[in-house]
Amino acid sequence: MATTRTATTQWKGALLDGSGSVSLDTSGVGTFDVSWPSRAEAANGKTSPEELIAAAHSSCFSMALSHGLAQAGTPPQTVETKADVTFQPGQGITGIVLSVKAQVPGITAEEFQAAAENAKANCPVSKALTGTEITLNAELLS
């Protein structure tokens, strides 16, 4: 069964001096302020489309990796994924770096790397971002 998730942004003013807020409508977990300076310069307590993409990508990748490892008979104890999304004004999103650290008993570093590469290639958010270079750093913790 398919699911649809919804967010709504209210924007006032022009790009450079305007501001807005994005609400996570489906979950209702919050409304977050956005502005051009928070996107192109320092965050200053506001979010950006890139930070929201980073949140979506890191959580999706973690779920995909956890699932793949469990399906292979080696469920993880922990998975921590950080997504760094780079935005260059005038160019757009120029790259994403996924950095994952996980504790997975009974797996070799090579098997973990292969599982992480598979999750990177097949998580739905990675697939949605296929026009963007995605780099992976994977570390198996003992």
N, C-alpha and C positions, 0 to 999 in steps of 0.2 A: 504494500500500500504506500503510495507516494505521500509525502508531507510537504507543506509549503510554510516557510517561515517569512515573517514580515517585519520590516523596519521602516520608519517614516522619518524624513528629515524636513524640518521647517527652516527656511533660509530667509534672512532679511538683508537687503542692501546689495551692493556690488561685491564682486569677488574679494578685492583687496581690503575693503574697509567694512564689509558685512560680517555677519556671524549667523550661526544657527544652532540647532540642536537635533540630535538623532535619537529616536526612541526605539527601543527593542520591543516591538508591539506584541509579538507572539508570547514571549516569556514574561514580559512585564517587569524585567529586572532593573530597568532604569532608563533614564534619559541623560544623554551626554552632550556637552557643548562642543561645537566645532567652529573653526575659523581658518582663514588662509594662513595667518602667522603660525597657528598651531600645527599646520600641515607642512609648511615650507621652512619654518624656523624652529624655535623651541616650543615644546608642547604647552608649557605654562598652565598645567592643570586641565587642558582640553584634549580631546582625542582627534583622530584623523581617519580618513578612509583606510589609510595604510595600516594603522594600528588595529582597526577592526578586521582587516584582511589577515594580519598577523595572528590575531586571536582565533579566527576561523581556521586558518591553516595549521597552526600548532595543535589545536584540539582535534581536528580531523585526522592529521597525520598520527597523533598519539593513539587514537582509536583504531586506525587501520593497522598500525604496527602491532598493537596489543592483540588484535584479532588474528592477524597472520601468525604471530608467534604461538598463540593458543591453538590455532588450527594445526600447527606443526608439532604439537605436543610439548611445547616449551613456553607455557604462559609466563609473562613477566611478573616480577614482584613489584617493580616500579618502572615508570617511563616518565621522563621529563623532557619536554620539547620546547625550545625557544625558536621563534620565527622572527627574523629581522627582514623587514620589507623596506627597500630603499626607494625613495621618491626623489626625483630630480626635476625641479621646476623647468618647464619647457620641453621635457622629454617624457615624463610620466614615471611609472614604476619601472625601474631598471634592473631589479633583481631581488631574489628572495634567498636567504640562507636559513636552512633548517638545521638546528643543532640539537641532537638527541643524546641523552645519557639514560641507560637503562640497566637494571639488574635483572638478569635472565638466567636462572640456574640451568645447567645442562646444555649450554649452547657454546659454540666456539665463536671467536671474534669474526671469522669469515662468514659463518652462518648468520650472525647478527647483522653484519654489513649487507648481506644479500636480502634479508628480511626488511631492513630499513630502506634499501633501494626499491624493493617491491612496493612498500607502503608509499614511498614518495611518488612512484609512477602511477599508483592506482587509487590513492585517496581521492574522493570526489572534488575536494577543493584544489588539489594539484591539477586534476584534469580540467577544471574550470579556468585555471591560470596557465594553460599550455603556451600562451604567447610570451610568457615571462621565463627567463632563465632561473632555474631553481637549483641551488647547490646544497649538498647534504654533508654534514659532519656527524658521524655516528660513533659513540663511545660505549663499549660494553663495560659496565662496572662490575667489580668482583664483590 
